Amino acid sequence: MDDKTRIELEAAAFRALRDHLMDKRPEVQNIDLMNLAGFCRNCLSRWYQEAANIRGIEMTKDEAREEFYGIPFEDWKAAHQTEASDAKKDAFTTAFRENVGTPDK
């Protein structure tokens, strides 16, 4: 397989994952994704931002999230995010530290 085709297929797979999480399973909470899989929608938007920045495209965390979510992140949270239990929050702190680094407070 040539590089162009591979990149196109990888991009299509990314879009399918994004669409699945955004359109087909919006009820799945980011905290549950992070606790179970070590990544969530916000991680995907951060990776998008990092890829842009590496290529010299200035993009903030908020801009990347809006690009990924298709709406401002605060609007997504208001529409889809539920309050997490203390146990889930504790598990998130551990999962975030193990997979990303120190959580922003």
C-alpha positions in Angstrom: 0.0 0.0 0.0 1.4 3.4 -0.9 1.7 6.2 1.8 -1.0 8.4 0.3 -3.6 5.5 0.5 -2.5 4.6 4.0 -2.9 8.2 5.2 -6.3 8.4 3.5 -7.5 5.2 5.2 -6.2 6.3 8.6 -8.0 9.6 8.2 -11.2 7.8 7.3 -10.8 5.6 10.3 -10.3 8.7 12.6 -13.4 10.3 11.1 -15.4 7.1 11.7 -14.3 7.0 15.3 -15.1 10.6 15.8 -18.5 10.2 14.2 -19.2 7.1 16.3 -18.4 8.9 19.5 -20.2 12.1 18.6 -23.3 10.9 16.7 -23.9 7.3 17.6 -22.8 7.2 21.2 -22.9 10.8 22.7 -24.3 9.3 25.9 -20.9 7.6 26.6 -19.2 9.9 29.1 -15.6 11.0 28.5 -14.7 10.1 32.1 -15.9 6.5 31.4 -13.8 6.4 28.2 -10.7 7.6 30.0 -11.2 5.3 32.9 -11.7 2.2 30.7 -9.6 3.0 27.6 -7.1 5.6 28.7 -8.3 8.2 26.2 -11.5 10.2 25.5 -12.9 12.7 23.1 -10.7 15.4 24.7 -7.6 13.3 24.1 -8.6 12.9 20.4 -9.0 16.7 20.1 -5.6 17.2 21.9 -3.9 14.9 19.4 -5.5 16.8 16.6 -4.2 20.0 18.1 -0.7 18.6 18.6 -0.7 17.4 14.9 -1.6 20.8 13.8 1.0 22.5 15.9 3.7 20.2 14.7 2.8 21.3 11.2 3.1 25.0 12.2 -0.7 25.5 12.4 -1.5 27.5 15.5 -4.4 25.9 17.3 -5.5 26.3 20.9 -7.0 23.6 23.0 -10.4 25.3 22.8 -10.1 25.6 19.0 -9.2 21.9 18.6 -12.1 20.9 20.8 -14.5 22.9 18.8 -13.1 21.4 15.6 -13.5 17.9 17.0 -16.8 18.3 18.7 -18.3 20.5 16.0 -19.6 22.9 18.6 -18.0 24.8 21.5 -17.0 22.3 24.2 -19.1 24.1 26.8 -22.2 23.5 24.6 -21.3 19.8 24.3 -20.9 19.5 28.1 -24.2 21.2 28.7 -26.0 18.9 26.3 -24.3 15.6 27.0 -22.1 15.5 30.2 -23.5 14.2 33.4 -22.2 14.5 36.9 -19.6 11.9 37.8 -19.5 10.0 41.0 -16.6 10.5 43.4 -15.4 7.0 42.6 -15.3 7.8 38.8 -13.5 11.1 39.6 -10.9 9.2 41.6 -10.4 6.6 38.9 -10.1 9.4 36.3 -7.3 11.1 38.3 -5.4 7.8 38.2 -6.2 7.1 34.5 -5.3 10.6 33.4 -2.0 10.5 35.3 -1.1 7.1 33.8 -2.0 8.1 30.2 -1.6 11.8 29.9 0.2 13.4 32.9 -0.9 15.5 35.8 -4.6 16.6 35.5 -5.3 20.3 35.2 -7.1 21.5 38.2 
